[in-house]
Amino acid sequence: SETLTVDPGTYTLTPQPVDGWDTPGARQLGVTGGGEVTFTYQPAGQATRAVLTVLVTGPASADVRVQGAGYDQILTGVTSAGRSVTLEPGTYTVTGVDALPWRAPTVQTVTLNVRQTLDLSLNYGQAQP
């Protein structure tokens, strides 16, 4: 665990390798008044699952549904810091829920491979009157 104090802005966070563990991919974090990001390391060579991180841009937070490969979950309060889920390899649909006055983007489909780490950004747009 590491806590940093930084000025508002957009930062790229890159996890460092740890012996015996698979290193997750880099993530961007937009900081306005505080934020948190979590990286998930998996044991090297033993992990068969994948990690999907869903990020929301536009609203402060929104609910997102992830479905596929025997998984169906609503992730509540997803933010620009992202929310990670560990999943079996396979194809998943990711559906944002409107967070008025923001409109959810179209449904996204992702395919996760063994030990893959994938960041998926859902870019919300302003609802038109």
C-alpha positions in Angstrom: 0.0 0.0 0.0 1.3 3.5 -0.9 -0.3 6.9 -0.3 0.8 9.9 -2.4 -0.1 13.5 -2.1 -0.2 15.2 -5.6 -1.6 18.3 -7.3 -4.8 17.9 -9.3 -4.2 16.5 -12.8 -4.0 13.3 -14.7 -1.4 10.7 -13.7 -0.2 7.4 -15.2 0.5 4.8 -12.5 2.8 2.0 -13.5 3.1 -1.0 -11.2 6.6 -2.3 -10.7 7.5 -6.0 -11.2 7.6 -8.2 -8.1 9.5 -11.5 -8.2 7.0 -14.4 -8.5 4.1 -12.3 -9.5 2.5 -11.2 -12.8 2.6 -7.4 -13.1 -0.7 -5.7 -13.9 -0.9 -3.0 -16.6 -0.5 0.8 -16.1 -3.5 2.9 -15.3 -4.4 6.5 -15.7 -6.0 8.4 -12.8 -7.6 11.8 -12.9 -7.2 13.6 -9.6 -9.5 16.5 -8.7 -10.0 16.2 -5.0 -8.8 12.7 -4.1 -8.8 9.3 -5.6 -7.8 5.7 -5.1 -6.5 3.0 -7.4 -5.9 -0.7 -6.7 -3.7 -3.0 -8.7 -4.1 -6.8 -8.5 -1.0 -8.9 -8.8 -1.5 -12.7 -9.5 1.0 -15.4 -8.8 3.2 -16.0 -11.9 2.6 -19.1 -13.8 -0.3 -20.2 -11.5 -2.9 -17.7 -12.5 -5.3 -18.7 -15.2 -7.8 -15.9 -14.6 -7.9 -12.5 -16.1 -8.4 -9.0 -14.6 -10.8 -6.5 -16.2 -10.7 -3.0 -14.9 -13.7 -0.8 -15.8 -13.3 3.0 -15.7 -16.0 5.7 -16.1 -15.4 9.1 -17.6 -18.0 11.9 -17.4 -20.1 11.4 -14.3 -18.5 11.2 -10.8 -19.6 7.6 -10.7 -22.0 5.2 -12.4 -23.1 1.6 -12.1 -21.8 -0.9 -14.7 -23.0 -4.4 -15.5 -20.5 -7.1 -16.5 -21.9 -10.3 -18.0 -20.4 -13.4 -19.6 -18.6 -16.8 -19.0 -20.9 -17.6 -16.0 -20.5 -14.1 -14.5 -23.3 -11.5 -14.1 -22.6 -8.7 -11.7 -23.5 -5.0 -11.3 -20.5 -3.0 -10.2 -21.9 0.0 -8.2 -20.3 3.4 -8.1 -17.5 2.9 -10.7 -15.4 6.0 -11.0 -12.5 7.3 -13.1 -10.2 5.5 -10.7 -11.7 2.2 -12.0 -13.0 -1.0 -10.5 -11.3 -4.3 -11.1 -12.8 -7.8 -11.2 -11.0 -11.1 -11.6 -12.7 -13.2 -14.2 -12.4 -16.5 -16.0 -11.1 -16.1 -19.6 -13.9 -15.6 -22.1 -16.1 -13.0 -23.7 -18.0 -10.4 -21.6 -20.4 -7.6 -22.3 -20.0 -4.4 -20.3 -23.1 -2.2 -20.1 -23.0 1.2 -18.4 -26.1 2.5 -16.7 -27.2 6.1 -17.3 -26.1 8.5 -14.5 -28.3 11.5 -15.4 -27.5 14.0 -16.8 -24.9 11.6 -18.3 -25.9 8.9 -20.9 -24.1 5.6 -20.9 -22.1 4.6 -24.0 -23.0 1.7 -26.2 -22.5 -1.8 -24.9 -18.9 -2.9 -25.1 -17.8 -6.5 -25.7 -14.4 -7.7 -24.6 -12.6 -11.0 -24.8 -10.2 -11.8 -22.0 -7.4 -14.4 -22.3 -5.6 -16.3 -19.6 -3.7 -14.0 -17.3 -4.6 -10.9 -19.2 -5.1 -7.5 -17.6 -7.4 -5.2 -19.5 -8.6 -1.7 -18.8 -11.9 -0.7 -20.4 -13.0 3.0 -20.3 -16.6 3.8 -20.6 -16.9 7.4 -21.9 -20.3 8.9 -21.0 -21.8 11.8 -22.9 -24.1 14.6 -21.7 -27.8 13.9 -22.2 -29.4 16.2 -24.8 -32.5 18.1 -23.6 
